[in-house]
Amino acid sequence: MDIEHLVFENGPKRVGPFSHAVKAGEFIFITGQMPTLPENPDVLVSIGVTGLAVGASVEIDLVAKV
């Protein structure tokens, strides 16, 4: 099975050596993203459940374009 690590230019800045998603065969596994400031991934932000859902949908949209 081919495994491909996906990293997106317009995705959130990565903290460490992690990919935004992994494609394994016909499956795509999306990683969780912590709610951080785009310009400083060391700072966590409190965005509530709605904000987390919106952020997750943005991530899914990026991966869906693969």
Rosetta silent file (secondary structure, phi, psi, omega in degrees, C-alpha in Angstrom):
SEQUENCE: MDIEHLVFENGPKRVGPFSHAVKAGEFIFITGQMPTLPENPDVLVSIGVTGLAVGASVEIDLVAKV
SCORE:     score description
SCORE:     0.000 S_00000001
   1 L     0.000  130.991  176.658    0.000    0.000    0.000 S_00000001
   2 L   -77.774  137.170  177.447    1.355    3.427   -0.940 S_00000001
   3 E  -121.965  129.117 -178.793    1.513    5.977    1.874 S_00000001
   4 E  -127.704  128.243  176.962    1.773    9.705    1.137 S_00000001
   5 E   -90.049  124.601 -175.548    2.185   12.462    3.726 S_00000001
   6 E  -102.937  127.074  176.452    0.205   15.553    2.697 S_00000001
   7 L  -128.614  129.252 -174.648    1.337   19.063    3.637 S_00000001
   8 L  -109.225  130.686  178.504   -0.602   22.074    2.370 S_00000001
   9 L   -56.485  -43.587 -176.757    0.906   25.509    1.697 S_00000001
  10 L   -92.101   11.677  175.470   -2.297   27.265    2.714 S_00000001
  11 L   -83.574  174.883  178.859   -2.867   24.988    5.728 S_00000001
  12 L   -63.953  150.640  178.691   -2.040   25.954    9.300 S_00000001
  13 L   -61.474  134.281 -177.970    1.636   26.253   10.171 S_00000001
  14 L   -80.478  142.294  174.842    2.895   22.887   11.368 S_00000001
  15 L  -107.489  103.915 -177.188    4.289   22.481   14.854 S_00000001
  16 L    91.475 -170.055 -173.883    6.953   19.818   14.564 S_00000001
  17 L   -88.107   44.462 -174.775    7.441   17.222   11.840 S_00000001
  18 L  -103.738  145.312  175.360    3.753   16.483   11.322 S_00000001
  19 L   -94.014  160.564  179.190    1.796   16.372    8.067 S_00000001
  20 L   -73.366  -29.271  179.957   -1.711   17.794    7.690 S_00000001
  21 E  -158.736  164.140  177.076   -3.011   14.460    6.416 S_00000001
  22 E  -130.380  129.047  176.497   -1.835   11.016    5.337 S_00000001
  23 E  -102.977  122.136  179.911   -3.116    9.209    2.262 S_00000001
  24 E  -126.626  104.976 -175.573   -2.891    5.422    2.544 S_00000001
  25 L    63.670 -123.713  179.481   -4.277    3.606   -0.468 S_00000001
  26 L   -92.706    2.678 -176.260   -7.816    4.907   -0.953 S_00000001
  27 E  -103.899  146.610  173.545   -8.038    6.355    2.580 S_00000001
  28 E  -124.887  125.213  178.999   -7.140    9.838    3.787 S_00000001
  29 E  -107.048  120.634 -177.912   -6.503   10.423    7.498 S_00000001
  30 E   -96.200  131.736  179.700   -6.782   14.037    8.617 S_00000001
  31 L   -80.389  156.828  174.275   -4.771   15.120   11.627 S_00000001
  32 L   -76.574  146.959  178.488   -6.209   17.168   14.434 S_00000001
  33 L  -119.518  133.264  177.705   -5.171   20.796   14.552 S_00000001
  34 L   -80.249  145.804 -179.797   -4.763   22.761   17.748 S_00000001
  35 L   -75.535   92.604 -179.654   -6.406   26.203   17.789 S_00000001
  36 E  -117.543  164.484  175.037   -3.336   28.420   17.468 S_00000001
  37 E   -71.130  134.877 -179.083   -2.693   31.854   16.053 S_00000001
  38 L   -57.593  -37.091 -177.690   -1.730   31.598   12.367 S_00000001
  39 L   -84.284  -12.523  179.312    1.246   33.925   12.850 S_00000001
  40 E  -148.770   92.581 -175.533    2.413   32.223   16.070 S_00000001
  41 E   -69.256   -2.846  177.174    1.612   28.507   16.464 S_00000001
  42 E   -83.384  -12.356 -176.536    2.966   28.554   20.032 S_00000001
  43 E  -103.734  116.269  176.046   -0.038   30.596   21.225 S_00000001
  44 E   -79.919  144.816  177.637   -3.286   28.712   21.844 S_00000001
  45 L  -119.277  150.629  177.573   -6.525   30.603   21.352 S_00000001
  46 L   -97.436  107.881 -175.772   -9.912   30.039   22.930 S_00000001
  47 L  -118.756   -0.955  177.643  -12.402   29.881   20.062 S_00000001
  48 H    73.411  176.348 -176.337  -15.151   27.702   21.483 S_00000001
  49 H   -64.889  -41.562 -179.592  -16.904   24.753   19.898 S_00000001
  50 H   -62.921  -44.082  178.497  -18.235   26.739   16.925 S_00000001
  51 H   -61.992  -40.020  177.899  -14.776   28.057   16.103 S_00000001
  52 H   -63.465  -40.847  179.850  -13.326   24.553   16.291 S_00000001
  53 H   -64.911  -41.413  178.465  -16.004   23.253   13.914 S_00000001
  54 H   -64.238  -44.610  178.455  -15.302   26.040   11.410 S_00000001
  55 H   -60.795  -40.995  179.163  -11.558   25.372   11.624 S_00000001
  56 H   -65.040  -38.000 -179.506  -12.103   21.663   11.084 S_00000001
  57 H   -68.348  -32.598  175.690  -14.241   22.315    8.011 S_00000001
  58 H   -64.366  -44.549  177.979  -11.459   24.456    6.528 S_00000001
  59 H   -60.384  -44.310 -179.156   -9.001   21.597    7.045 S_00000001
  60 H   -64.687  -38.584  176.912  -11.378   19.116    5.439 S_00000001
  61 H   -61.416  -40.679  178.480  -11.859   21.440    2.458 S_00000001
  62 H   -62.571  -44.895 -177.705   -8.077   21.583    1.938 S_00000001
  63 H   -70.676  -34.238 -178.145   -7.741   17.799    2.040 S_00000001
  64 H   -63.118  -22.350 -179.881  -10.785   17.256   -0.180 S_00000001
  65 L   -77.431   -5.990 -177.791   -8.954   19.012   -3.023 S_00000001
  66 L   -70.910    0.000    0.000   -6.327   16.224   -3.092 S_00000001
